[in-house]
Amino acid sequence: MGCTTSDATGPKNFNIGSEYNNRGLPAIWSQDYQNEFEKEVYMTINLIRNDPKYMVPHIKSIKSKFVHTD
């Protein structure tokens, strides 16, 4: 979702826009969002609602890159 990483198997390989379009979810109009982050959040939420079991591993992968427990 717009994050960069040096790990070739990480979130960098997941394209939220193409997944959203491949699943035939409703088109997003430019007046529905103010920036790319809002657009990606909208698509992510709709993908989670559409197929939670598919999205959970991707979300966990992204989360593991940023959440550190000490």
N, CA, C, O and CB atoms as a CASP TS submission, in Angstrom:
PFRMAT TS
TARGET T0000
AUTHOR 0000-0000-0000
METHOD Language model
MODEL 1
PARENT N/A
ATOM      1  N   MET     1       0.826  -1.194   0.000  1.00  0.00           N
ATOM      2  CA  MET     1       0.000   0.000   0.000  1.00  0.00           C
ATOM      3  C   MET     1       0.868   1.254   0.000  1.00  0.00           C
ATOM      4  O   MET     1       0.714   2.107   0.875  1.00  0.00           O
ATOM      5  CB  MET     1      -0.939   0.000   1.208  1.00  0.00           C
ATOM      6  N   GLY     2       1.724   1.374  -0.909  1.00  0.00           N
ATOM      7  CA  GLY     2       2.522   2.570  -0.975  1.00  0.00           C
ATOM      8  C   GLY     2       3.754   2.540  -0.103  1.00  0.00           C
ATOM      9  O   GLY     2       4.499   3.519  -0.083  1.00  0.00           O
ATOM     10  N   CYS     3       4.005   1.459   0.621  1.00  0.00           N
ATOM     11  CA  CYS     3       5.183   1.349   1.457  1.00  0.00           C
ATOM     12  C   CYS     3       6.294   0.694   0.648  1.00  0.00           C
ATOM     13  O   CYS     3       6.029  -0.151  -0.207  1.00  0.00           O
ATOM     14  CB  CYS     3       4.881   0.543   2.748  1.00  0.00           C
ATOM     15  N   THR     4       7.522   1.078   0.914  1.00  0.00           N
ATOM     16  CA  THR     4       8.624   0.447   0.218  1.00  0.00           C
ATOM     17  C   THR     4       9.408  -0.415   1.181  1.00  0.00           C
ATOM     18  O   THR     4       9.483  -0.121   2.374  1.00  0.00           O
ATOM     19  CB  THR     4       9.529   1.492  -0.432  1.00  0.00           C
ATOM     20  N   THR     5       9.987  -1.469   0.666  1.00  0.00           N
ATOM     21  CA  THR     5      10.779  -2.384   1.464  1.00  0.00           C
ATOM     22  C   THR     5      11.807  -3.053   0.582  1.00  0.00           C
ATOM     23  O   THR     5      11.608  -3.169  -0.627  1.00  0.00           O
ATOM     24  CB  THR     5       9.892  -3.425   2.154  1.00  0.00           C
ATOM     25  N   SER     6      12.899  -3.494   1.168  1.00  0.00           N
ATOM     26  CA  SER     6      13.914  -4.189   0.395  1.00  0.00           C
ATOM     27  C   SER     6      13.605  -5.681   0.300  1.00  0.00           C
ATOM     28  O   SER     6      14.260  -6.393  -0.462  1.00  0.00           O
ATOM     29  CB  SER     6      15.290  -3.973   1.015  1.00  0.00           C
ATOM     30  N   ASP     7      12.632  -6.164   1.051  1.00  0.00           N
ATOM     31  CA  ASP     7      12.239  -7.570   1.030  1.00  0.00           C
ATOM     32  C   ASP     7      11.400  -7.844  -0.207  1.00  0.00           C
ATOM     33  O   ASP     7      10.324  -7.266  -0.359  1.00  0.00           O
ATOM     34  CB  ASP     7      11.460  -7.946   2.313  1.00  0.00           C
ATOM     35  N   ALA     8      11.872  -8.719  -1.097  1.00  0.00           N
ATOM     36  CA  ALA     8      11.183  -8.994  -2.361  1.00  0.00           C
ATOM     37  C   ALA     8       9.859  -9.719  -2.164  1.00  0.00           C
ATOM     38  O   ALA     8       9.032  -9.724  -3.076  1.00  0.00           O
ATOM     39  CB  ALA     8      12.072  -9.813  -3.264  1.00  0.00           C
ATOM     40  N   THR     9       9.629 -10.329  -1.009  1.00  0.00           N
ATOM     41  CA  THR     9       8.383 -11.048  -0.778  1.00  0.00           C
ATOM     42  C   THR     9       7.402 -10.225   0.044  1.00  0.00           C
ATOM     43  O   THR     9       6.321 -10.710   0.378  1.00  0.00           O
ATOM     44  CB  THR     9       8.660 -12.366  -0.082  1.00  0.00           C
ATOM     45  N   GLY    10       7.747  -9.027   0.364  1.00  0.00           N
ATOM     46  CA  GLY    10       6.937  -8.197   1.250  1.00  0.00           C
ATOM     47  C   GLY    10       5.812  -7.484   0.541  1.00  0.00           C
ATOM     48  O   GLY    10       5.441  -7.851  -0.574  1.00  0.00           O
ATOM     49  N   PRO    11       5.263  -6.458   1.185  1.00  0.00           N
ATOM     50  CA  PRO    11       4.112  -5.732   0.673  1.00  0.00           C
ATOM     51  C   PRO    11       4.385  -5.032  -0.658  1.00  0.00           C
ATOM     52  O   PRO    11       3.446  -4.630  -1.345  1.00  0.00           O
ATOM     53  CB  PRO    11       3.665  -4.724   1.687  1.00  0.00           C
ATOM     54  N   LYS    12       5.647  -4.883  -1.026  1.00  0.00           N
ATOM     55  CA  LYS    12       5.987  -4.226  -2.286  1.00  0.00           C
ATOM     56  C   LYS    12       5.379  -4.957  -3.488  1.00  0.00           C
ATOM     57  O   LYS    12       5.044  -4.326  -4.490  1.00  0.00           O
ATOM     58  CB  LYS    12       7.506  -4.142  -2.439  1.00  0.00           C
ATOM     59  N   ASN    13       5.237  -6.277  -3.393  1.00  0.00           N
ATOM     60  CA  ASN    13       4.721  -7.062  -4.508  1.00  0.00           C
ATOM     61  C   ASN    13       3.203  -7.088  -4.575  1.00  0.00           C
ATOM     62  O   ASN    13       2.650  -7.576  -5.560  1.00  0.00           O
ATOM     63  CB  ASN    13       5.234  -8.459  -4.418  1.00  0.00           C
ATOM     64  N   PHE    14       2.532  -6.594  -3.591  1.00  0.00           N
ATOM     65  CA  PHE    14       1.072  -6.579  -3.569  1.00  0.00           C
ATOM     66  C   PHE    14       0.590  -5.249  -4.105  1.00  0.00           C
ATOM     67  O   PHE    14       0.876  -4.200  -3.528  1.00  0.00           O
ATOM     68  CB  PHE    14       0.526  -6.828  -2.140  1.00  0.00           C
ATOM     69  N   ASN    15      -0.142  -5.287  -5.207  1.00  0.00           N
ATOM     70  CA  ASN    15      -0.648  -4.065  -5.816  1.00  0.00           C
ATOM     71  C   ASN    15      -2.136  -3.943  -5.512  1.00  0.00           C
ATOM     72  O   ASN    15      -2.956  -4.671  -6.072  1.00  0.00           O
ATOM     73  CB  ASN    15      -0.391  -4.055  -7.350  1.00  0.00           C
ATOM     74  N   ILE    16      -2.473  -3.026  -4.629  1.00  0.00           N
ATOM     75  CA  ILE    16      -3.855  -2.873  -4.166  1.00  0.00           C
ATOM     76  C   ILE    16      -4.789  -2.492  -5.314  1.00  0.00           C
ATOM     77  O   ILE    16      -5.926  -2.960  -5.373  1.00  0.00           O
ATOM     78  CB  ILE    16      -3.931  -1.814  -3.058  1.00  0.00           C
ATOM     79  N   GLY    17      -4.312  -1.645  -6.221  1.00  0.00           N
ATOM     80  CA  GLY    17      -5.144  -1.205  -7.342  1.00  0.00           C
ATOM     81  C   GLY    17      -5.509  -2.331  -8.286  1.00  0.00           C
ATOM     82  O   GLY    17      -6.661  -2.444  -8.706  1.00  0.00           O
ATOM     83  N   SER    18      -4.530  -3.173  -8.626  1.00  0.00           N
ATOM     84  CA  SER    18      -4.823  -4.269  -9.546  1.00  0.00           C
ATOM     85  C   SER    18      -5.712  -5.324  -8.889  1.00  0.00           C
ATOM     86  O   SER    18      -6.596  -5.879  -9.542  1.00  0.00           O
ATOM     87  CB  SER    18      -3.523  -4.911 -10.035  1.00  0.00           C
ATOM     88  N   GLU    19      -5.487  -5.605  -7.603  1.00  0.00           N
ATOM     89  CA  GLU    19      -6.360  -6.547  -6.898  1.00  0.00           C
ATOM     90  C   GLU    19      -7.787  -6.031  -6.838  1.00  0.00           C
ATOM     91  O   GLU    19      -8.739  -6.787  -7.029  1.00  0.00           O
ATOM     92  CB  GLU    19      -5.840  -6.805  -5.484  1.00  0.00           C
ATOM     93  N   TYR    20      -7.927  -4.747  -6.574  1.00  0.00           N
ATOM     94  CA  TYR    20      -9.247  -4.124  -6.498  1.00  0.00           C
ATOM     95  C   TYR    20      -9.975  -4.267  -7.834  1.00  0.00           C
ATOM     96  O   TYR    20     -11.148  -4.637  -7.878  1.00  0.00           O
ATOM     97  CB  TYR    20      -9.124  -2.634  -6.107  1.00  0.00           C
ATOM     98  N   ASN    21      -9.263  -3.967  -8.920  1.00  0.00           N
ATOM     99  CA  ASN    21      -9.869  -4.060 -10.252  1.00  0.00           C
ATOM    100  C   ASN    21     -10.146  -5.497 -10.655  1.00  0.00           C
ATOM    101  O   ASN    21     -11.172  -5.773 -11.277  1.00  0.00           O
ATOM    102  CB  ASN    21      -8.971  -3.409 -11.283  1.00  0.00           C
ATOM    103  N   ASN    22      -9.246  -6.427 -10.313  1.00  0.00           N
ATOM    104  CA  ASN    22      -9.434  -7.842 -10.671  1.00  0.00           C
ATOM    105  C   ASN    22     -10.682  -8.432 -10.029  1.00  0.00           C
ATOM    106  O   ASN    22     -11.292  -9.347 -10.581  1.00  0.00           O
ATOM    107  CB  ASN    22      -8.213  -8.658 -10.258  1.00  0.00           C
ATOM    108  N   ARG    23     -11.054  -7.925  -8.895  1.00  0.00           N
ATOM    109  CA  ARG    23     -12.228  -8.447  -8.194  1.00  0.00           C
ATOM    110  C   ARG    23     -13.528  -7.767  -8.623  1.00  0.00           C
ATOM    111  O   ARG    23     -14.606  -8.118  -8.143  1.00  0.00           O
ATOM    112  CB  ARG    23     -12.044  -8.287  -6.704  1.00  0.00           C
ATOM    113  N   GLY    24     -13.421  -6.802  -9.520  1.00  0.00           N
ATOM    114  CA  GLY    24     -14.623  -6.158 -10.046  1.00  0.00           C
ATOM    115  C   GLY    24     -15.352  -5.289  -9.042  1.00  0.00           C
ATOM    116  O   GLY    24     -16.569  -5.127  -9.128  1.00  0.00           O
ATOM    117  N   LEU    25     -14.625  -4.733  -8.098  1.00  0.00           N
ATOM    118  CA  LEU    25     -15.251  -3.850  -7.109  1.00  0.00           C
ATOM    119  C   LEU    25     -15.582  -2.507  -7.753  1.00  0.00           C
ATOM    120  O   LEU    25     -14.996  -2.153  -8.776  1.00  0.00           O
ATOM    121  CB  LEU    25     -14.322  -3.649  -5.880  1.00  0.00           C
ATOM    122  N   PRO    26     -16.517  -1.755  -7.165  1.00  0.00           N
ATOM    123  CA  PRO    26     -16.978  -0.505  -7.791  1.00  0.00           C
ATOM    124  C   PRO    26     -15.857   0.505  -8.025  1.00  0.00           C
ATOM    125  O   PRO    26     -14.934   0.639  -7.222  1.00  0.00           O
ATOM    126  CB  PRO    26     -18.044   0.131  -6.932  1.00  0.00           C
ATOM    127  N   ALA    27     -15.966   1.200  -9.136  1.00  0.00           N
ATOM    128  CA  ALA    27     -14.974   2.219  -9.489  1.00  0.00           C
ATOM    129  C   ALA    27     -14.982   3.347  -8.467  1.00  0.00           C
ATOM    130  O   ALA    27     -16.011   3.663  -7.870  1.00  0.00           O
ATOM    131  CB  ALA    27     -15.244   2.776 -10.899  1.00  0.00           C
ATOM    132  N   ILE    28     -13.812   3.946  -8.281  1.00  0.00           N
ATOM    133  CA  ILE    28     -13.668   5.063  -7.355  1.00  0.00           C
ATOM    134  C   ILE    28     -13.528   6.329  -8.178  1.00  0.00           C
ATOM    135  O   ILE    28     -12.664   6.412  -9.051  1.00  0.00           O
ATOM    136  CB  ILE    28     -12.442   4.868  -6.399  1.00  0.00           C
ATOM    137  N   TRP    29     -14.358   7.300  -7.911  1.00  0.00           N
ATOM    138  CA  TRP    29     -14.300   8.571  -8.632  1.00  0.00           C
ATOM    139  C   TRP    29     -13.322   9.510  -7.941  1.00  0.00           C
ATOM    140  O   TRP    29     -13.147   9.446  -6.724  1.00  0.00           O
ATOM    141  CB  TRP    29     -15.703   9.219  -8.724  1.00  0.00           C
ATOM    142  N   SER    30     -12.699  10.365  -8.701  1.00  0.00           N
ATOM    143  CA  SER    30     -11.678  11.256  -8.144  1.00  0.00           C
ATOM    144  C   SER    30     -12.237  12.209  -7.086  1.00  0.00           C
ATOM    145  O   SER    30     -11.476  12.686  -6.245  1.00  0.00           O
ATOM    146  CB  SER    30     -11.035  12.057  -9.256  1.00  0.00           C
ATOM    147  N   GLN    31     -13.524  12.498  -7.100  1.00  0.00           N
ATOM    148  CA  GLN    31     -14.090  13.372  -6.074  1.00  0.00           C
ATOM    149  C   GLN    31     -14.358  12.617  -4.769  1.00  0.00           C
ATOM    150  O   GLN    31     -14.742  13.229  -3.772  1.00  0.00           O
ATOM    151  CB  GLN    31     -15.382  14.007  -6.582  1.00  0.00           C
ATOM    152  N   ASP    32     -14.157  11.283  -4.767  1.00  0.00           N
ATOM    153  CA  ASP    32     -14.367  10.484  -3.565  1.00  0.00           C
ATOM    154  C   ASP    32     -13.169  10.496  -2.626  1.00  0.00           C
ATOM    155  O   ASP    32     -13.292  10.060  -1.481  1.00  0.00           O
ATOM    156  CB  ASP    32     -14.689   9.070  -3.947  1.00  0.00           C
ATOM    157  N   TYR    33     -12.025  10.976  -3.070  1.00  0.00           N
ATOM    158  CA  TYR    33     -10.830  11.006  -2.234  1.00  0.00           C
ATOM    159  C   TYR    33     -10.022  12.265  -2.518  1.00  0.00           C
ATOM    160  O   TYR    33     -10.150  12.878  -3.578  1.00  0.00           O
ATOM    161  CB  TYR    33      -9.970   9.750  -2.468  1.00  0.00           C
ATOM    162  N   GLN    34      -9.184  12.642  -1.546  1.00  0.00           N
ATOM    163  CA  GLN    34      -8.400  13.870  -1.686  1.00  0.00           C
ATOM    164  C   GLN    34      -6.939  13.599  -2.036  1.00  0.00           C
ATOM    165  O   GLN    34      -6.253  14.479  -2.554  1.00  0.00           O
ATOM    166  CB  GLN    34      -8.472  14.674  -0.408  1.00  0.00           C
ATOM    167  N   ASN    35      -6.459  12.383  -1.755  1.00  0.00           N
ATOM    168  CA  ASN    35      -5.076  12.041  -2.069  1.00  0.00           C
ATOM    169  C   ASN    35      -4.954  10.533  -2.273  1.00  0.00           C
ATOM    170  O   ASN    35      -5.918   9.799  -2.057  1.00  0.00           O
ATOM    171  CB  ASN    35      -4.120  12.520  -0.946  1.00  0.00           C
ATOM    172  N   GLU    36      -3.788  10.073  -2.684  1.00  0.00           N
ATOM    173  CA  GLU    36      -3.574   8.654  -2.973  1.00  0.00           C
ATOM    174  C   GLU    36      -3.724   7.777  -1.737  1.00  0.00           C
ATOM    175  O   GLU    36      -4.200   6.646  -1.836  1.00  0.00           O
ATOM    176  CB  GLU    36      -2.202   8.451  -3.573  1.00  0.00           C
ATOM    177  N   PHE    37      -3.325   8.285  -0.577  1.00  0.00           N
ATOM    178  CA  PHE    37      -3.474   7.504   0.651  1.00  0.00           C
ATOM    179  C   PHE    37      -4.947   7.182   0.912  1.00  0.00           C
ATOM    180  O   PHE    37      -5.288   6.039   1.218  1.00  0.00           O
ATOM    181  CB  PHE    37      -2.875   8.266   1.851  1.00  0.00           C
ATOM    182  N   GLU    38      -5.806   8.170   0.793  1.00  0.00           N
ATOM    183  CA  GLU    38      -7.245   7.944   1.001  1.00  0.00           C
ATOM    184  C   GLU    38      -7.779   6.923  -0.004  1.00  0.00           C
ATOM    185  O   GLU    38      -8.593   6.067   0.346  1.00  0.00           O
ATOM    186  CB  GLU    38      -8.031   9.275   0.877  1.00  0.00           C
ATOM    187  N   LYS    39      -7.327   7.014  -1.232  1.00  0.00           N
ATOM    188  CA  LYS    39      -7.760   6.078  -2.267  1.00  0.00           C
ATOM    189  C   LYS    39      -7.340   4.650  -1.908  1.00  0.00           C
ATOM    190  O   LYS    39      -8.137   3.721  -2.038  1.00  0.00           O
ATOM    191  CB  LYS    39      -7.176   6.480  -3.638  1.00  0.00           C
ATOM    192  N   GLU    40      -6.093   4.469  -1.459  1.00  0.00           N
ATOM    193  CA  GLU    40      -5.602   3.147  -1.099  1.00  0.00           C
ATOM    194  C   GLU    40      -6.304   2.599   0.134  1.00  0.00           C
ATOM    195  O   GLU    40      -6.565   1.398   0.211  1.00  0.00           O
ATOM    196  CB  GLU    40      -4.109   3.191  -0.863  1.00  0.00           C
ATOM    197  N   VAL    41      -6.613   3.457   1.097  1.00  0.00           N
ATOM    198  CA  VAL    41      -7.347   3.014   2.289  1.00  0.00           C
ATOM    199  C   VAL    41      -8.752   2.559   1.897  1.00  0.00           C
ATOM    200  O   VAL    41      -9.230   1.531   2.375  1.00  0.00           O
ATOM    201  CB  VAL    41      -7.421   4.151   3.347  1.00  0.00           C
ATOM    202  N   TYR    42      -9.402   3.318   1.037  1.00  0.00           N
ATOM    203  CA  TYR    42     -10.744   2.965   0.561  1.00  0.00           C
ATOM    204  C   TYR    42     -10.728   1.600  -0.121  1.00  0.00           C
ATOM    205  O   TYR    42     -11.580   0.753   0.147  1.00  0.00           O
ATOM    206  CB  TYR    42     -11.275   4.040  -0.411  1.00  0.00           C
ATOM    207  N   MET    43      -9.745   1.397  -1.009  1.00  0.00           N
ATOM    208  CA  MET    43      -9.652   0.121  -1.718  1.00  0.00           C
ATOM    209  C   MET    43      -9.340  -1.020  -0.752  1.00  0.00           C
ATOM    210  O   MET    43      -9.905  -2.106  -0.879  1.00  0.00           O
ATOM    211  CB  MET    43      -8.578   0.195  -2.813  1.00  0.00           C
ATOM    212  N   THR    44      -8.451  -0.785   0.210  1.00  0.00           N
ATOM    213  CA  THR    44      -8.086  -1.817   1.174  1.00  0.00           C
ATOM    214  C   THR    44      -9.282  -2.231   2.014  1.00  0.00           C
ATOM    215  O   THR    44      -9.519  -3.422   2.214  1.00  0.00           O
ATOM    216  CB  THR    44      -6.961  -1.329   2.074  1.00  0.00           C
ATOM    217  N   ILE    45     -10.027  -1.270   2.500  1.00  0.00           N
ATOM    218  CA  ILE    45     -11.210  -1.583   3.319  1.00  0.00           C
ATOM    219  C   ILE    45     -12.216  -2.385   2.506  1.00  0.00           C
ATOM    220  O   ILE    45     -12.774  -3.361   3.009  1.00  0.00           O
ATOM    221  CB  ILE    45     -11.869  -0.286   3.854  1.00  0.00           C
ATOM    222  N   ASN    46     -12.455  -1.997   1.272  1.00  0.00           N
ATOM    223  CA  ASN    46     -13.403  -2.738   0.442  1.00  0.00           C
ATOM    224  C   ASN    46     -12.900  -4.139   0.114  1.00  0.00           C
ATOM    225  O   ASN    46     -13.700  -5.072   0.046  1.00  0.00           O
ATOM    226  CB  ASN    46     -13.677  -1.977  -0.842  1.00  0.00           C
ATOM    227  N   LEU    47     -11.591  -4.312  -0.090  1.00  0.00           N
ATOM    228  CA  LEU    47     -11.052  -5.653  -0.318  1.00  0.00           C
ATOM    229  C   LEU    47     -11.194  -6.518   0.927  1.00  0.00           C
ATOM    230  O   LEU    47     -11.502  -7.705   0.824  1.00  0.00           O
ATOM    231  CB  LEU    47      -9.581  -5.575  -0.738  1.00  0.00           C
ATOM    232  N   ILE    48     -10.973  -5.936   2.101  1.00  0.00           N
ATOM    233  CA  ILE    48     -11.148  -6.683   3.348  1.00  0.00           C
ATOM    234  C   ILE    48     -12.608  -7.093   3.508  1.00  0.00           C
ATOM    235  O   ILE    48     -12.897  -8.224   3.899  1.00  0.00           O
ATOM    236  CB  ILE    48     -10.685  -5.841   4.565  1.00  0.00           C
ATOM    237  N   ARG    49     -13.506  -6.200   3.216  1.00  0.00           N
ATOM    238  CA  ARG    49     -14.936  -6.520   3.318  1.00  0.00           C
ATOM    239  C   ARG    49     -15.337  -7.575   2.299  1.00  0.00           C
ATOM    240  O   ARG    49     -16.187  -8.420   2.582  1.00  0.00           O
ATOM    241  CB  ARG    49     -15.784  -5.259   3.123  1.00  0.00           C
ATOM    242  N   ASN    50     -14.729  -7.534   1.110  1.00  0.00           N
ATOM    243  CA  ASN    50     -15.060  -8.463   0.030  1.00  0.00           C
ATOM    244  C   ASN    50     -14.528  -9.868   0.295  1.00  0.00           C
ATOM    245  O   ASN    50     -15.233 -10.849   0.055  1.00  0.00           O
ATOM    246  CB  ASN    50     -14.508  -7.947  -1.286  1.00  0.00           C
ATOM    247  N   ASP    51     -13.295  -9.979   0.787  1.00  0.00           N
ATOM    248  CA  ASP    51     -12.674 -11.284   1.002  1.00  0.00           C
ATOM    249  C   ASP    51     -11.658 -11.200   2.142  1.00  0.00           C
ATOM    250  O   ASP    51     -10.455 -11.107   1.895  1.00  0.00           O
ATOM    251  CB  ASP    51     -11.993 -11.786  -0.295  1.00  0.00           C
ATOM    252  N   PRO    52     -12.134 -11.232   3.379  1.00  0.00           N
ATOM    253  CA  PRO    52     -11.233 -11.070   4.527  1.00  0.00           C
ATOM    254  C   PRO    52     -10.143 -12.142   4.597  1.00  0.00           C
ATOM    255  O   PRO    52      -9.003 -11.834   4.945  1.00  0.00           O
ATOM    256  CB  PRO    52     -12.034 -11.090   5.807  1.00  0.00           C
ATOM    257  N   LYS    53     -10.473 -13.389   4.273  1.00  0.00           N
ATOM    258  CA  LYS    53      -9.481 -14.460   4.366  1.00  0.00           C
ATOM    259  C   LYS    53      -8.324 -14.248   3.401  1.00  0.00           C
ATOM    260  O   LYS    53      -7.201 -14.659   3.693  1.00  0.00           O
ATOM    261  CB  LYS    53     -10.135 -15.804   4.095  1.00  0.00           C
ATOM    262  N   TYR    54      -8.567 -13.631   2.283  1.00  0.00           N
ATOM    263  CA  TYR    54      -7.514 -13.343   1.321  1.00  0.00           C
ATOM    264  C   TYR    54      -6.621 -12.201   1.806  1.00  0.00           C
ATOM    265  O   TYR    54      -5.405 -12.233   1.619  1.00  0.00           O
ATOM    266  CB  TYR    54      -8.121 -13.000  -0.038  1.00  0.00           C
ATOM    267  N   MET    55      -7.223 -11.208   2.418  1.00  0.00           N
ATOM    268  CA  MET    55      -6.486 -10.004   2.795  1.00  0.00           C
ATOM    269  C   MET    55      -5.706 -10.135   4.101  1.00  0.00           C
ATOM    270  O   MET    55      -4.696  -9.450   4.267  1.00  0.00           O
ATOM    271  CB  MET    55      -7.435  -8.859   2.906  1.00  0.00           C
ATOM    272  N   VAL    56      -6.127 -10.976   5.023  1.00  0.00           N
ATOM    273  CA  VAL    56      -5.477 -11.070   6.334  1.00  0.00           C
ATOM    274  C   VAL    56      -3.975 -11.336   6.215  1.00  0.00           C
ATOM    275  O   VAL    56      -3.205 -10.640   6.877  1.00  0.00           O
ATOM    276  CB  VAL    56      -6.128 -12.171   7.161  1.00  0.00           C
ATOM    277  N   PRO    57      -3.513 -12.299   5.413  1.00  0.00           N
ATOM    278  CA  PRO    57      -2.059 -12.509   5.323  1.00  0.00           C
ATOM    279  C   PRO    57      -1.305 -11.278   4.806  1.00  0.00           C
ATOM    280  O   PRO    57      -0.190 -11.008   5.253  1.00  0.00           O
ATOM    281  CB  PRO    57      -1.769 -13.692   4.415  1.00  0.00           C
ATOM    282  N   HIS    58      -1.894 -10.540   3.882  1.00  0.00           N
ATOM    283  CA  HIS    58      -1.243  -9.337   3.360  1.00  0.00           C
ATOM    284  C   HIS    58      -1.155  -8.259   4.436  1.00  0.00           C
ATOM    285  O   HIS    58      -0.127  -7.595   4.570  1.00  0.00           O
ATOM    286  CB  HIS    58      -2.002  -8.802   2.135  1.00  0.00           C
ATOM    287  N   ILE    59      -2.219  -8.086   5.192  1.00  0.00           N
ATOM    288  CA  ILE    59      -2.227  -7.094   6.269  1.00  0.00           C
ATOM    289  C   ILE    59      -1.211  -7.481   7.341  1.00  0.00           C
ATOM    290  O   ILE    59      -0.487  -6.622   7.842  1.00  0.00           O
ATOM    291  CB  ILE    59      -3.644  -6.963   6.887  1.00  0.00           C
ATOM    292  N   LYS    60      -1.150  -8.769   7.700  1.00  0.00           N
ATOM    293  CA  LYS    60      -0.183  -9.219   8.700  1.00  0.00           C
ATOM    294  C   LYS    60       1.244  -8.993   8.216  1.00  0.00           C
ATOM    295  O   LYS    60       2.110  -8.604   9.001  1.00  0.00           O
ATOM    296  CB  LYS    60      -0.400 -10.702   9.028  1.00  0.00           C
ATOM    297  N   SER    61       1.494  -9.230   6.948  1.00  0.00           N
ATOM    298  CA  SER    61       2.826  -9.014   6.390  1.00  0.00           C
ATOM    299  C   SER    61       3.229  -7.549   6.488  1.00  0.00           C
ATOM    300  O   SER    61       4.358  -7.232   6.859  1.00  0.00           O
ATOM    301  CB  SER    61       2.876  -9.477   4.935  1.00  0.00           C
ATOM    302  N   ILE    62       2.315  -6.675   6.158  1.00  0.00           N
ATOM    303  CA  ILE    62       2.589  -5.240   6.238  1.00  0.00           C
ATOM    304  C   ILE    62       2.790  -4.829   7.692  1.00  0.00           C
ATOM    305  O   ILE    62       3.713  -4.081   8.010  1.00  0.00           O
ATOM    306  CB  ILE    62       1.439  -4.425   5.600  1.00  0.00           C
ATOM    307  N   LYS    63       1.927  -5.319   8.564  1.00  0.00           N
ATOM    308  CA  LYS    63       2.014  -4.973   9.988  1.00  0.00           C
ATOM    309  C   LYS    63       3.339  -5.426  10.579  1.00  0.00           C
ATOM    310  O   LYS    63       3.943  -4.697  11.366  1.00  0.00           O
ATOM    311  CB  LYS    63       0.852  -5.600  10.767  1.00  0.00           C
ATOM    312  N   SER    64       3.799  -6.615  10.214  1.00  0.00           N
ATOM    313  CA  SER    64       5.046  -7.143  10.779  1.00  0.00           C
ATOM    314  C   SER    64       6.251  -6.300  10.400  1.00  0.00           C
ATOM    315  O   SER    64       7.266  -6.339  11.096  1.00  0.00           O
ATOM    316  CB  SER    64       5.265  -8.571  10.321  1.00  0.00           C
ATOM    317  N   LYS    65       6.169  -5.547   9.327  1.00  0.00           N
ATOM    318  CA  LYS    65       7.270  -4.694   8.910  1.00  0.00           C
ATOM    319  C   LYS    65       7.391  -3.439   9.773  1.00  0.00           C
ATOM    320  O   LYS    65       8.461  -2.833   9.839  1.00  0.00           O
ATOM    321  CB  LYS    65       7.096  -4.304   7.462  1.00  0.00           C
ATOM    322  N   PHE    66       6.288  -3.041  10.442  1.00  0.00           N
ATOM    323  CA  PHE    66       6.260  -1.767  11.138  1.00  0.00           C
ATOM    324  C   PHE    66       6.035  -1.858  12.638  1.00  0.00           C
ATOM    325  O   PHE    66       6.307  -0.891  13.350  1.00  0.00           O
ATOM    326  CB  PHE    66       5.215  -0.927  10.554  1.00  0.00           C
ATOM    327  N   VAL    67       5.551  -2.980  13.139  1.00  0.00           N
ATOM    328  CA  VAL    67       5.257  -3.119  14.556  1.00  0.00           C
ATOM    329  C   VAL    67       6.402  -3.875  15.204  1.00  0.00           C
ATOM    330  O   VAL    67       6.731  -4.993  14.807  1.00  0.00           O
ATOM    331  CB  VAL    67       3.900  -3.845  14.789  1.00  0.00           C
ATOM    332  N   HIS    68       7.002  -3.252  16.205  1.00  0.00           N
ATOM    333  CA  HIS    68       8.110  -3.868  16.923  1.00  0.00           C
ATOM    334  C   HIS    68       7.744  -3.958  18.396  1.00  0.00           C
ATOM    335  O   HIS    68       7.337  -2.970  19.008  1.00  0.00           O
ATOM    336  CB  HIS    68       9.427  -3.065  16.724  1.00  0.00           C
ATOM    337  N   THR    69       7.892  -5.143  18.956  1.00  0.00           N
ATOM    338  CA  THR    69       7.640  -5.310  20.382  1.00  0.00           C
ATOM    339  C   THR    69       8.990  -5.431  21.089  1.00  0.00           C
ATOM    340  O   THR    69       9.845  -6.218  20.683  1.00  0.00           O
ATOM    341  CB  THR    69       6.737  -6.564  20.660  1.00  0.00           C
ATOM    342  N   ASP    70       9.167  -4.665  22.124  1.00  0.00           N
ATOM    343  CA  ASP    70      10.421  -4.692  22.875  1.00  0.00           C
ATOM    344  C   ASP    70      10.267  -5.396  24.184  1.00  0.00           C
ATOM    345  O   ASP    70      11.231  -5.508  24.942  1.00  0.00           O
ATOM    346  CB  ASP    70      10.929  -3.302  23.112  1.00  0.00           C
TER
END
